[in-house]
Every structure is written in structure tokens, then in C-alpha cells.
Amino acid sequence: MNANTWKLASTCALQPIRLVHSLLRRNSGAHTLAASRLGALLAPRAMAAPASTLRTLASMAAEAIEEEDEAPPQAPPLAAQAVPTPKQIARKRLLELEQQALDGGGAERIATQHARGKLTARERISLLLDVDSFRETDMIKTGRGTDFGMDKKRFAGDGVVAGQGKIFGRTVFVCSQDFTVLGGSLSETQAEKICKTMDRAMLVGAPLICLNDSGGARIQEGIASLAGYAEIFQRNVLASGVIPQISVIMGPCAGGAVYSPALTDFTFMVRDSSYMFVTGPDVVRAITNEDVTAEALGGAQTHSRVSGVCHGAFDNELEAMVGIRRLVSFLPQSNREKAPIRPALDYRGRTNLECLDTVIPEDPNQPYDMRAIVERLIDDGDLAEIQPEYARNIITGFARMEGRTVGIVANQPRELAGCLDIDSSVKAARFVRFCDCFEIPIVTLVDMPGFLPGTVQEYNGLIRHGAKLLFAYAEATVPKITVITRKAYGGGYITMSSKHLRGDANYAWPTAEIAVMGAKGAAEIIARGKDKDLATRDYETKFANPIMAAERGFVDGLLRPSDTRRVICEDLELFENKVLKNPFKKHANMPL
């Protein structure tokens, strides 16, 4: 026994219990625990023991301490393993699901998407919307299918990213299908997410933009996926005329899926990576023996130039997102408000328009470019043309005049001499009706010799389709301003927003020819074997000018071409608060 151990034990035995712990703390070391226990036991005895026994007690304490020194050290008691609480488990699962939603179909499928020159659903949204403005809805909503192994193929988000964000500071709602998740196929759950977004867009009054990239219905869910399409179609119809609806096809869109874009106001496509058709090339080949590629059957070029299903085609997805942002900037949020007015940077009375005074050729049959005239009249020459590659004999698009959004409709003499045919009538009618839905004034520039003659047009229903444009103009209650630049013959004169169809301001340039028909055709009927040249000159003198129309008040005045922009801007300001209502009815029966 060493002297230090003996001294410590003796001291513990002689001290009151309340001082033992203090003493041991000062002498902390290997003996602390044992001496503390023994001190607590021996101290009461030491207080009452005679001096002869103190040495015995000290010896007992010292021996006990030495025994503890020789004993192997005991490991401290292990802390009890923490069991996660239900909330902690739920929080961890939530983070996992959110990350799964962000990852889409996984790195491999995303790489495949990029290899095809396509962006992911979230990348598209980030390009479309203002920075950090997107707020997602139903991020971790998951499919409920169980048949054919679908219970083992569940993804958070279920193949569509939906929510709201901003474009130039104004709210829009977005649905972006994710092809990396089960091919973007539409399930019951995905349809519910899209429908919720559409309902909210209508509720608050904001444009809806759908980015389509889907292989079609999720066949493993059977009729449930078809019901999902039907729910979407119903909402497309209910939203028509309430909020602007824009579809962008950024991949496959086949079968029943094509009808939602067809029901929206505008449909755009991306060249070489998107296509739309009711039945694909394989089915067409099996049934009709036609060998056709997906691009030729339903690619962007086909639908933007031939069928007219597509309102515009972009070279890549970046251009598409920029183009949609530009289009939205012209449009109102809903039918509850008018289009935004930008600060006017282009003065109404600018003096660089003298070229318009000589733009119309002396030869009435010589073509000229109406688009060049339009670009001179509008702010900064900025025309957002709709369907620029389809029915080129008529121009439709959005522009601004002194900051106000206007819809432009103009005959193009460079194509078919500006005649109205089936395609141009349908194209312009749909555009006019959109403008009327959303209180966008319509500016019409007229140079057309009438409707295109021929058996092809007649057999395919020119009368019925031509009536659509007449119906659209006649029904429209928005401000309508019309300028006749050259020819306005026959039924075409009436159809193109004439004074008789409640035109608010109708003007004619000095070069205008307002008549039942062209002079040569009229001379054939009038002369009947007499001097046709004389009859032609007489007809031109009397009718191939705007004088008679002005005398009868069918035009409000003859307009110097260089004054056209100033007068239109003044009229847009004048008719800004125009109020005109059609007779009450459930709806009209348009000649479809």
C-alpha cells in the first residue's frame, strides 16, 4: 500500500459525508469512485469510533481502493440507441420523395433526353418563367396504378411538373410533362394534377401554358387514363374565351392526346423533335399501305405549312420558350381585363412614313409586300405573327400601337394576289374571334380582289369556310379599324370588316378600288359583244376608286397613307372604352 493511498483513505474515513465529495474532487484520479463510495459508508462510523479503530477503518478503505485499482476498468454504460420518432421518419421520407421528384426518371434517362436535343420538364420551366418565380403544386403526388407491375414503378410527381410562376412579372400557370418518367404517359394522377392547375388558372384569371412531351395514355391504367384525358378536354372547353391557353409540343403527342392542344388558343411545335398525329406511321402503313415517317406525317413543317394545326414552329426549345414569353407579353391575363399597355416609345406622329404615299404600284395587278406596310405602321416594326407559314395570302399577328396591343389582319398581295380562300378564311376567322374574346382591338388592312375561284375551292366548301370569317367580323364587338389600300371587290369587301359589319372606323387610301368586281370582269358582262375596252375604261372611271363609297358613307374618309399610323392611334384611344353587346343568346351557331 503506498503512502498516498493510505493518506487518502484515512482522510475519507475521518471526514463528514458532505466533505468527502469535495475532497475527492480535488484529488480526482483512479480512486475517485471507490473512495467516494467507501467514504460515504465509513464516515458515519468514523465520527463515533474511538481512535483505536480509526486505523482499522482506514486500512479497509485503502485495501478496497487498491482492489479497484487492480480490477479491469469497466466501460461506461452505453447510451440507449435513439429510436427515430414518427415525425422524423416522415420528414426523411418527404425529403427522399422531393429529391426523387427533382431527379425525374433518373440520370440515365435525363442523359438520353439531352442526347435527343431535348430539355427536361424542369429545365423548360426554368427557361420559360422569370428567375425563381416558379412554385410547384403536388410535387410528390404519386400514381396509384397497381396492375402490370405499376406498383413497383411509382415516381414522385408522376410524370408532370405543375404550378404557377411569372412571365415579365405577370402570373401564368404551367404544366410540363416529363418524358423521362414512364414516357410522360398520362395517368389518372397526372390528369388530376393538370386539371387542378387548369382550375386554379381559371379561378384567378391567368394564362395557361402546357408543355407537351408524352407517349400518350398510360395503358396499364386502362380506362382511368382515358377518363383523365376527357377531364382535361372538358376544362379546355370551359377555359376557352376565359383565359389564354397555349400548348407547346416538345416531343411526341399522339392519339387522344392531340385534342387538348387542338382545343387551346395557340399550338406551337419544335422542328425535328416534336410531332402530332391521331394514328402513327405504323398504323397508317398497316391500314392504307402508305409508307410515311413520323416527321412527314405529323412534324412541325407539316402542321405549320400544310394542315394549319400548328400556329408556329421553332428551331429549338430555347427559341420556343423565348417565343412563348414574347407572345404572352401581348396578351391580357383573362377576359376580365385588357391587354397591358407599355410605355409608348414610338410616337404616333413620327415623320418617316412618307414612303407609304408611293408604296402602291401604278399597275393594279402588280404585287407588293403588305407586311412591309404593317411593319411601318406598328410600334418598332415588332409583329408577332401567328401562322406565318400557313395561308400566306393573309397576315395575322399581334403588334402594338403607342403601347396598346392590337390584332393585325391584312391581305397579302404577294400570295394569290391577296384572294381569300378556304385556308386564309379559317386562319383569319379564328384569329379575329380570339381578339374578340379578350378585348383586343382589330386593325384590318384590305387589298383583295375577292374569293379564290375554282373547282377545288368550291368542292371543299369555300362558301361555308368563307362564311366563318364574315361571321367572326360581324360578331366581334371590339374596336374595329379598317384601311383599304387597293382592291376591295365583291363579297371580299363586305367580309373584311366593312362598315356594314359594324366597323368603327373605315378608311380608304386614294389608290383604293371599291367595287362589285374588277373592271375587266365587269366589262365582259356589261359590254356583251360591244367595245370591251371602252366599257372597261368607263367602269374604272366610275367604280375603280373610293369616291362612291365615301359619298355613301361606307368609308369614313379618304386617308393619306403617311397619316395612317397617326389616325389609327387616335381611333384606338377614341374607342378604348367602347361598349357594344350582341343580343342575348345561349350561343351563336357559327358555320363550322
C-alpha positions as CSV (number, residue, x, y, z in Angstrom):
1,M,0.0,0.0,0.0
2,N,1.5,3.3,-1.0
3,A,1.5,6.4,1.3
4,N,-0.8,8.4,-1.0
5,T,-3.5,5.7,-1.0
6,W,-3.2,5.4,2.8
7,K,-3.5,9.1,3.3
8,L,-6.5,9.5,1.1
9,A,-8.3,6.6,2.7
10,S,-7.6,7.8,6.2
11,T,-8.8,11.3,5.4
12,C,-12.1,10.0,3.9
13,A,-12.7,7.9,6.9
14,L,-12.3,10.9,9.2
15,Q,-14.4,13.4,7.3
16,P,-18.2,14.1,7.4
17,I,-20.0,12.8,4.3
18,R,-20.7,16.3,3.0
19,L,-16.9,17.0,2.7
20,V,-15.9,13.7,1.2
21,H,-17.0,14.5,-2.3
22,S,-15.4,17.9,-2.2
23,L,-12.1,16.3,-1.1
24,L,-12.2,13.6,-3.7
25,R,-12.9,16.2,-6.5
26,R,-9.7,17.9,-5.6
27,N,-7.9,14.6,-5.6
28,S,-9.6,13.2,-8.7
29,G,-7.9,10.2,-10.2
30,A,-8.3,6.5,-10.5
31,H,-9.5,6.1,-6.9
32,T,-12.3,8.6,-7.0
33,L,-15.3,6.3,-7.5
34,A,-14.3,3.7,-4.9
35,A,-13.1,6.2,-2.3
36,S,-16.4,8.1,-2.7
37,R,-18.4,5.1,-2.0
38,L,-16.3,4.0,0.9
39,G,-16.1,7.5,2.3
40,A,-19.9,7.6,2.3
41,L,-20.0,4.3,4.2
42,L,-17.2,4.9,6.7
43,A,-17.6,8.5,7.6
44,P,-20.6,8.0,9.9
45,R,-18.8,5.2,11.6
46,A,-15.6,7.2,12.0
47,M,-17.4,10.0,13.7
48,A,-18.5,7.7,16.6
49,A,-15.5,5.3,16.6
50,P,-12.7,5.5,19.2
51,A,-9.2,6.4,18.0
52,S,-8.1,2.8,18.1
53,T,-10.5,1.8,15.4
54,L,-9.7,4.6,13.0
55,R,-6.6,2.9,11.7
56,T,-8.6,-0.3,11.0
57,L,-11.2,1.7,9.0
58,A,-8.5,3.5,7.1
59,S,-6.9,0.1,6.3
60,M,-10.2,-1.2,5.0
61,A,-10.6,1.8,2.7
62,A,-7.1,1.6,1.4
63,E,-7.5,-2.1,0.6
64,A,-10.7,-1.5,-1.2
65,I,-9.2,1.3,-3.3
66,E,-6.2,-0.9,-4.2
67,E,-8.5,-3.7,-5.3
68,E,-10.4,-1.3,-7.6
69,D,-7.0,-0.2,-9.0
70,E,-6.2,-3.8,-9.9
71,A,-9.6,-4.6,-11.3
72,P,-10.0,-4.1,-15.1
73,P,-11.7,-0.8,-15.9
74,Q,-15.4,-1.0,-16.6
75,A,-16.7,0.5,-19.8
76,P,-19.1,3.4,-19.3
77,P,-22.7,2.3,-19.8
78,L,-23.7,2.6,-23.4
79,A,-26.2,5.3,-24.2
80,A,-29.5,3.8,-25.4
81,Q,-29.8,3.7,-29.2
82,A,-32.0,6.7,-30.2
83,V,-35.2,5.4,-32.0
84,P,-36.4,7.9,-34.6
85,T,-39.8,9.3,-33.9
86,P,-42.7,9.1,-36.5
87,K,-42.2,12.7,-37.4
88,Q,-38.5,12.2,-38.1
89,I,-39.3,9.2,-40.3
90,A,-41.9,11.2,-42.2
91,R,-39.5,14.1,-42.6
92,K,-36.9,11.9,-44.0
93,R,-39.3,10.2,-46.4
94,L,-40.5,13.6,-47.6
95,L,-37.0,14.7,-48.4
96,E,-36.5,11.5,-50.3
97,L,-39.7,12.0,-52.3
98,E,-38.8,15.6,-53.1
99,Q,-35.4,14.6,-54.4
100,Q,-37.0,11.8,-56.5
101,A,-39.3,14.4,-58.0
102,L,-36.4,16.6,-58.8
103,D,-34.5,13.7,-60.4
104,G,-37.3,12.7,-62.7
105,G,-36.7,9.4,-64.3
106,G,-33.0,9.3,-63.2
107,A,-29.7,10.4,-64.5
108,E,-29.6,7.8,-67.3
109,R,-32.9,8.8,-68.8
110,I,-32.1,12.5,-68.5
111,A,-28.9,11.9,-70.4
112,T,-30.9,10.2,-73.1
113,Q,-33.3,13.2,-73.2
114,H,-30.4,15.6,-73.7
115,A,-28.8,13.3,-76.3
116,R,-32.0,13.8,-78.4
117,G,-31.6,17.6,-78.2
118,K,-34.4,17.9,-75.7
119,L,-34.6,19.5,-72.3
120,T,-36.2,18.1,-69.2
121,A,-39.5,19.3,-67.9
122,R,-37.9,21.4,-65.2
123,E,-35.3,22.9,-67.5
124,R,-38.1,24.1,-69.8
125,I,-39.9,25.7,-67.0
126,S,-36.8,27.5,-65.8
127,L,-36.3,29.0,-69.3
128,L,-40.0,29.9,-69.7
129,L,-40.6,31.7,-66.3
130,D,-38.9,34.6,-64.6
131,V,-36.0,33.6,-62.4
132,D,-37.0,32.0,-59.1
133,S,-40.7,32.6,-59.7
134,F,-41.9,29.0,-60.1
135,R,-43.9,27.5,-57.2
136,E,-44.8,23.8,-57.7
137,T,-48.0,22.1,-56.9
138,D,-48.4,18.4,-56.0
139,M,-44.7,17.9,-56.2
140,I,-44.7,14.4,-54.7
141,K,-48.1,13.2,-55.9
142,T,-47.7,9.6,-56.9
143,G,-49.5,7.3,-59.3
144,R,-52.0,4.8,-57.8
145,G,-51.8,2.1,-60.5
146,T,-51.1,-1.5,-59.4
147,D,-51.7,-3.6,-62.5
148,F,-48.9,-4.9,-64.7
149,G,-46.3,-4.2,-62.1
150,M,-47.1,-0.5,-61.9
151,D,-46.9,-0.7,-58.1
152,K,-43.2,-1.1,-58.4
153,K,-42.8,1.8,-60.9
154,R,-44.0,4.7,-58.9
155,F,-42.4,8.1,-59.2
156,A,-42.9,11.2,-57.2
157,G,-44.7,13.8,-59.4
158,D,-46.0,11.0,-61.8
159,G,-44.5,12.5,-65.0
160,V,-45.7,16.1,-64.9
161,V,-44.4,19.2,-63.2
162,A,-47.2,21.7,-62.5
163,G,-47.6,25.0,-60.7
164,Q,-47.5,28.8,-61.3
165,G,-44.9,31.4,-61.9
166,K,-44.3,34.8,-63.6
167,I,-43.6,36.0,-67.1
168,F,-42.5,39.6,-67.1
169,G,-43.9,39.9,-63.6
170,R,-47.4,38.6,-64.5
171,T,-48.8,35.3,-63.2
172,V,-49.1,32.3,-65.5
173,F,-49.9,28.6,-64.8
174,V,-47.7,25.9,-66.3
175,C,-47.9,22.1,-66.8
176,S,-44.8,20.4,-68.2
177,Q,-44.8,16.7,-69.0
178,D,-41.7,14.8,-68.1
179,F,-40.8,12.2,-70.8
180,T,-38.1,10.7,-68.6
181,V,-40.8,9.3,-66.2
182,L,-42.6,6.5,-67.9
183,G,-42.5,8.3,-71.2
184,G,-44.6,11.1,-69.8
185,S,-47.7,8.9,-70.2
186,L,-50.9,10.3,-68.9
187,S,-52.2,8.5,-65.8
188,E,-55.2,9.3,-63.6
189,T,-52.9,11.0,-61.1
190,Q,-51.2,13.1,-63.8
191,A,-54.5,14.2,-65.2
192,E,-55.6,15.2,-61.7
193,K,-52.5,17.4,-61.4
194,I,-53.2,19.1,-64.8
195,C,-56.9,19.6,-64.0
196,K,-56.1,21.2,-60.7
197,T,-53.7,23.6,-62.4
198,M,-56.3,24.5,-65.1
199,D,-59.0,25.0,-62.4
200,R,-56.7,27.4,-60.5
201,A,-55.8,29.3,-63.7
202,M,-59.5,29.9,-64.4
203,L,-60.2,30.8,-60.8
204,V,-57.6,33.5,-60.5
205,G,-57.7,34.5,-64.2
206,A,-54.2,33.8,-65.6
207,P,-52.9,32.3,-68.9
208,L,-52.3,28.5,-69.0
209,I,-49.2,27.1,-70.8
210,C,-48.9,23.4,-71.4
211,L,-45.6,21.9,-72.5
212,N,-46.5,18.5,-74.0
213,D,-44.0,15.7,-74.2
214,S,-45.8,12.4,-73.7
215,G,-46.2,9.0,-75.3
216,G,-49.9,9.1,-74.8
217,A,-52.2,7.3,-72.3
218,R,-50.8,5.1,-69.7
219,I,-52.3,1.9,-71.0
220,Q,-51.6,0.0,-67.8
221,E,-54.3,2.0,-66.1
222,G,-56.9,1.3,-68.7
223,I,-60.0,3.4,-68.9
224,A,-58.8,5.6,-66.0
225,S,-56.2,7.3,-68.2
226,L,-58.9,7.9,-70.9
227,A,-61.1,9.5,-68.3
228,G,-58.2,11.7,-67.4
229,Y,-58.0,13.0,-71.0
230,A,-61.7,13.7,-71.0
231,E,-61.5,15.7,-67.8
232,I,-58.7,17.8,-69.4
233,F,-60.7,18.3,-72.6
234,Q,-63.7,19.5,-70.7
235,R,-61.6,22.1,-68.9
236,N,-60.1,23.2,-72.2
237,V,-63.6,24.0,-73.4
238,L,-64.7,25.7,-70.3
239,A,-61.5,27.8,-70.2
240,S,-61.9,28.9,-73.9
241,G,-62.5,32.6,-74.0
242,V,-61.9,32.9,-70.3
243,I,-58.1,32.7,-70.2
244,P,-55.5,32.4,-72.9
245,Q,-54.4,28.8,-73.4
246,I,-51.1,28.0,-75.1
247,S,-49.8,24.5,-76.0
248,V,-46.2,23.8,-76.9
249,I,-45.5,20.4,-78.4
250,M,-41.9,19.4,-77.4
251,G,-42.0,15.7,-78.2
252,P,-44.5,13.1,-79.2
253,C,-48.2,13.9,-79.0
254,A,-50.3,11.1,-80.4
255,G,-53.8,9.6,-80.3
256,G,-56.3,11.2,-78.0
257,A,-53.6,13.5,-76.6
258,V,-53.7,15.7,-79.7
259,Y,-57.1,17.1,-78.9
260,S,-56.1,19.1,-75.9
261,P,-53.7,21.2,-78.0
262,A,-56.3,21.5,-80.7
263,L,-58.8,22.9,-78.2
264,T,-56.3,25.6,-76.9
265,D,-55.9,29.0,-78.5
266,F,-52.4,28.5,-79.8
267,T,-50.3,25.5,-80.6
268,F,-46.6,25.6,-81.3
269,M,-44.1,23.0,-82.2
270,V,-40.3,22.4,-82.2
271,R,-38.8,21.3,-85.5
272,D,-37.2,17.8,-85.8
273,S,-38.2,16.8,-82.3
274,S,-42.0,17.1,-82.0
275,Y,-44.8,15.6,-83.9
276,M,-48.6,15.2,-83.6
277,F,-51.0,12.7,-85.2
278,V,-54.1,10.7,-84.4
279,T,-52.6,7.5,-85.8
280,G,-48.9,6.9,-86.1
281,P,-46.9,5.8,-89.1
282,D,-47.1,2.1,-88.3
283,V,-50.9,2.1,-88.2
284,V,-51.1,4.2,-91.3
285,R,-48.8,1.7,-93.1
286,A,-50.8,-1.3,-91.9
287,I,-54.2,0.2,-92.9
288,T,-53.5,2.3,-96.0
289,N,-50.2,0.9,-97.2
290,E,-48.7,4.4,-97.1
291,D,-45.1,4.5,-96.1
292,V,-44.6,7.7,-94.2
293,T,-42.3,8.9,-91.5
294,A,-43.4,10.5,-88.2
295,E,-41.9,13.8,-89.3
296,A,-43.7,13.8,-92.7
297,L,-47.0,12.6,-91.1
298,G,-47.1,15.0,-88.2
299,G,-43.9,17.0,-87.8
300,A,-43.6,20.8,-87.3
301,Q,-43.2,21.5,-91.0
302,T,-46.4,19.5,-91.9
303,H,-48.6,21.2,-89.3
304,S,-47.2,24.7,-89.7
305,R,-47.4,24.8,-93.5
306,V,-49.9,22.2,-94.7
307,S,-52.5,21.4,-92.1
308,G,-52.6,24.6,-90.1
309,V,-52.8,22.7,-86.9
310,C,-49.7,24.5,-85.6
311,H,-49.6,28.3,-85.2
312,G,-45.8,28.5,-85.3
313,A,-42.6,26.3,-85.4
314,F,-39.3,27.0,-83.6
315,D,-35.9,25.6,-84.4
316,N,-35.1,24.6,-80.9
317,E,-36.6,24.5,-77.4
318,L,-34.7,27.7,-76.3
319,E,-36.3,29.7,-79.1
320,A,-39.6,28.2,-78.3
321,M,-39.5,29.4,-74.7
322,V,-38.4,32.8,-75.7
323,G,-41.2,33.0,-78.3
324,I,-43.8,32.0,-75.8
325,R,-42.7,34.7,-73.4
326,R,-42.9,37.2,-76.2
327,L,-46.4,36.1,-77.2
328,V,-47.7,36.2,-73.6
329,S,-46.4,39.8,-73.3
330,F,-49.1,40.9,-75.9
331,L,-52.0,39.1,-74.2
332,P,-54.3,40.0,-71.3
333,Q,-54.4,37.8,-68.2
334,S,-58.0,36.8,-68.9
335,N,-61.3,38.1,-70.3
336,R,-61.7,40.2,-67.1
337,E,-59.1,42.7,-68.1
338,K,-57.5,44.3,-71.1
339,A,-54.0,43.7,-72.5
340,P,-51.2,45.5,-70.8
341,I,-50.2,48.9,-72.2
342,R,-46.5,49.5,-72.5
343,P,-44.9,52.9,-72.2
344,A,-45.1,54.5,-75.7
345,L,-41.7,54.8,-77.1
346,D,-42.8,55.1,-80.7
347,Y,-44.6,58.4,-81.3
348,R,-47.9,58.3,-83.2
349,G,-46.9,61.2,-85.4
350,R,-43.4,60.2,-86.5
351,T,-42.5,61.6,-89.8
352,N,-40.7,58.7,-91.5
353,L,-43.8,57.4,-93.2
354,E,-43.8,59.4,-96.5
355,C,-42.7,56.2,-98.2
356,L,-46.2,54.9,-97.8
357,D,-47.5,57.6,-100.1
358,T,-45.9,55.8,-103.1
359,V,-45.8,52.2,-101.9
360,I,-48.8,51.1,-104.0
361,P,-47.8,50.3,-107.7
362,E,-49.4,52.1,-110.5
363,D,-50.3,48.8,-112.2
364,P,-53.2,47.4,-110.2
365,N,-52.1,43.9,-110.9
366,Q,-48.5,44.3,-109.6
367,P,-48.0,42.7,-106.2
368,Y,-46.3,44.4,-103.3
369,D,-45.4,43.3,-99.7
370,M,-48.2,44.2,-97.3
371,R,-46.1,43.0,-94.4
372,A,-43.7,45.9,-95.1
373,I,-46.6,48.3,-94.7
374,V,-47.7,46.7,-91.5
375,E,-44.2,47.0,-90.0
376,R,-44.1,50.7,-90.9
377,L,-47.4,51.3,-89.1
378,I,-46.8,49.5,-85.8
379,D,-44.5,50.2,-82.9
380,D,-40.9,49.5,-83.7
381,G,-41.9,47.1,-86.6
382,D,-42.5,44.4,-84.0
383,L,-45.1,42.0,-85.3
384,A,-45.7,38.7,-83.5
385,E,-47.1,36.8,-86.5
386,I,-49.5,33.9,-86.0
387,Q,-49.3,31.0,-88.5
388,P,-46.7,32.9,-90.7
389,E,-46.1,29.8,-92.9
390,Y,-49.7,28.8,-93.4
391,A,-52.2,30.5,-95.8
392,R,-49.7,33.2,-96.6
393,N,-52.2,35.2,-98.6
394,I,-53.3,36.7,-95.3
395,I,-51.3,38.1,-92.4
396,T,-52.4,37.7,-88.8
397,G,-50.5,38.7,-85.7
398,F,-50.2,40.9,-82.6
399,A,-48.5,44.2,-82.5
400,R,-48.6,47.5,-80.5
401,M,-49.6,51.0,-81.5
402,E,-48.5,53.6,-78.9
403,G,-48.1,50.7,-76.5
404,R,-51.6,49.3,-77.0
405,T,-51.9,45.7,-78.1
406,V,-53.7,45.3,-81.4
407,G,-54.6,42.3,-83.6
408,I,-53.5,42.8,-87.2
409,V,-55.3,41.2,-90.1
410,A,-54.0,42.0,-93.6
411,N,-54.4,40.6,-97.1
412,Q,-51.0,39.8,-98.7
413,P,-51.0,40.7,-102.5
414,R,-47.8,38.7,-103.0
415,E,-49.6,35.4,-102.4
416,L,-52.6,34.5,-104.7
417,A,-53.0,38.3,-105.3
418,G,-54.4,38.5,-101.8
419,C,-57.5,36.4,-102.6
420,L,-59.4,34.8,-99.8
421,D,-59.5,31.0,-100.0
422,I,-60.6,28.3,-97.6
423,D,-57.3,28.3,-95.5
424,S,-57.0,32.0,-95.2
425,S,-60.6,32.4,-94.2
426,V,-60.3,29.9,-91.4
427,K,-57.0,31.3,-90.3
428,A,-58.3,34.8,-90.1
429,A,-61.6,33.9,-88.6
430,R,-60.0,32.0,-85.7
431,F,-57.7,35.0,-85.0
432,V,-60.5,37.5,-85.1
433,R,-62.5,35.5,-82.6
434,F,-59.6,35.2,-80.3
435,C,-59.1,39.0,-80.3
436,D,-62.8,39.5,-79.7
437,C,-62.7,37.1,-76.7
438,F,-60.0,39.1,-75.0
439,E,-60.9,42.7,-75.9
440,I,-58.0,43.2,-78.3
441,P,-58.8,45.8,-81.0
442,I,-58.6,44.7,-84.6
443,V,-56.8,46.6,-87.3
444,T,-57.6,45.3,-90.8
445,L,-55.7,46.3,-94.0
446,V,-57.5,45.3,-97.2
447,D,-56.2,44.5,-100.7
448,M,-58.1,41.6,-102.1
449,P,-59.9,41.0,-105.4
450,G,-62.4,38.6,-103.9
451,F,-62.6,34.9,-103.1
452,L,-60.4,32.4,-105.0
453,P,-62.3,30.8,-107.8
454,G,-62.0,27.2,-108.9
455,T,-63.5,23.7,-108.5
456,V,-61.0,22.7,-105.8
457,Q,-62.2,25.6,-103.6
458,E,-65.9,25.1,-104.4
459,Y,-65.8,21.3,-103.8
460,N,-64.0,21.7,-100.5
461,G,-66.6,24.2,-99.1
462,L,-65.3,27.7,-99.8
463,I,-68.8,29.1,-99.2
464,R,-69.0,27.5,-95.7
465,H,-65.5,28.4,-94.8
466,G,-65.6,31.9,-96.2
467,A,-68.7,32.5,-94.1
468,K,-66.6,31.8,-91.0
469,L,-64.6,35.0,-91.5
470,L,-67.7,37.0,-92.3
471,F,-69.3,35.6,-89.1
472,A,-66.3,36.4,-87.0
473,Y,-66.1,40.0,-88.0
474,A,-69.8,40.6,-87.8
475,E,-70.0,39.1,-84.3
476,A,-67.0,40.9,-82.9
477,T,-67.7,43.8,-80.5
478,V,-64.1,45.1,-80.0
479,P,-62.9,48.3,-81.7
480,K,-62.5,47.5,-85.4
481,I,-60.5,49.8,-87.6
482,T,-60.2,49.1,-91.4
483,V,-58.0,50.6,-94.1
484,I,-58.5,49.7,-97.7
485,T,-55.1,50.1,-99.5
486,R,-56.1,49.0,-103.0
487,K,-58.7,46.4,-104.1
488,A,-61.8,45.6,-102.2
489,Y,-64.1,43.7,-104.5
490,G,-67.4,41.9,-104.1
491,G,-68.0,39.7,-101.1
492,G,-64.4,40.2,-100.0
493,Y,-65.1,43.9,-99.5
494,I,-68.0,43.0,-97.2
495,T,-66.2,40.3,-95.3
496,M,-63.1,42.2,-94.5
497,S,-64.5,44.3,-91.6
498,S,-66.6,46.6,-93.7
499,K,-68.7,49.4,-92.3
500,H,-71.7,47.2,-92.8
501,L,-70.3,44.7,-90.3
502,R,-70.2,47.4,-87.6
503,G,-66.8,48.6,-88.4
504,D,-66.0,51.5,-86.1
505,A,-63.6,53.4,-88.4
506,N,-63.2,52.6,-92.1
507,Y,-60.8,54.4,-94.3
508,A,-59.6,54.2,-97.9
509,W,-56.3,55.3,-99.4
510,P,-56.5,57.3,-102.7
511,T,-55.4,54.1,-104.5
512,A,-58.4,52.1,-103.2
513,E,-60.8,50.4,-105.7
514,I,-64.1,49.5,-104.1
515,A,-66.4,47.8,-106.4
516,V,-68.5,44.7,-107.1
517,M,-65.8,43.2,-109.2
518,G,-62.7,44.0,-111.3
519,A,-63.1,46.3,-114.3
520,K,-62.3,43.6,-116.9
521,G,-64.7,41.1,-115.5
522,A,-67.4,43.7,-115.2
523,A,-66.8,44.8,-118.9
524,E,-67.3,41.2,-120.0
525,I,-70.8,41.4,-118.6
526,I,-71.7,44.9,-119.4
527,A,-70.4,45.2,-123.0
528,R,-71.7,41.8,-124.2
529,G,-70.1,42.0,-127.7
530,K,-69.6,45.7,-127.7
531,D,-66.4,47.6,-127.2
532,K,-65.0,46.0,-124.1
533,D,-62.1,48.4,-123.8
534,L,-64.4,51.3,-123.7
535,A,-66.6,49.5,-121.1
536,T,-63.5,48.8,-119.1
537,R,-62.4,52.4,-119.0
538,D,-65.9,53.6,-118.1
539,Y,-66.1,51.1,-115.3
540,E,-62.7,52.1,-114.0
541,T,-63.6,55.7,-114.1
542,K,-66.9,55.3,-112.1
543,F,-66.1,52.5,-109.7
544,A,-62.3,51.7,-109.5
545,N,-61.8,54.3,-106.8
546,P,-63.1,55.1,-103.3
547,I,-65.2,58.1,-104.2
548,M,-68.6,56.4,-104.4
549,A,-68.0,54.6,-101.2
550,A,-67.0,57.8,-99.5
551,E,-70.1,59.6,-100.9
552,R,-72.3,57.0,-99.4
553,G,-70.5,56.9,-96.0
554,F,-69.3,53.4,-96.5
555,V,-65.8,54.7,-95.6
556,D,-65.4,57.5,-93.1
557,G,-62.8,59.3,-95.1
558,L,-60.0,59.2,-97.6
559,L,-56.7,58.8,-95.8
560,R,-53.3,60.0,-96.9
561,P,-51.1,56.9,-96.4
562,S,-48.4,58.7,-94.4
563,D,-51.1,59.8,-91.9
564,T,-52.4,56.2,-91.4
565,R,-50.5,55.5,-88.2
566,R,-51.5,58.7,-86.5
567,V,-55.2,58.3,-87.3
568,I,-55.2,54.7,-86.2
569,C,-53.6,55.6,-82.9
570,E,-56.1,58.4,-82.4
571,D,-59.0,56.0,-83.1
572,L,-57.6,53.4,-80.7
573,E,-57.7,56.0,-78.0
574,L,-61.1,57.1,-79.0
575,F,-62.7,53.7,-78.9
576,E,-60.8,52.4,-75.9
577,N,-63.9,52.4,-73.8
578,K,-66.3,51.2,-76.5
579,V,-69.3,49.3,-75.2
580,L,-71.3,47.1,-77.6
581,K,-73.2,44.0,-76.8
582,N,-74.8,41.4,-79.0
583,P,-78.4,40.2,-78.4
584,F,-78.8,37.7,-75.6
585,K,-78.5,34.1,-76.7
586,K,-77.1,30.9,-75.3
587,H,-74.5,30.9,-78.1
588,A,-74.5,31.5,-81.9
589,N,-74.5,28.8,-84.5
590,M,-71.3,29.5,-86.4
591,P,-71.0,27.8,-89.8
592,L,-68.4,25.3,-88.7
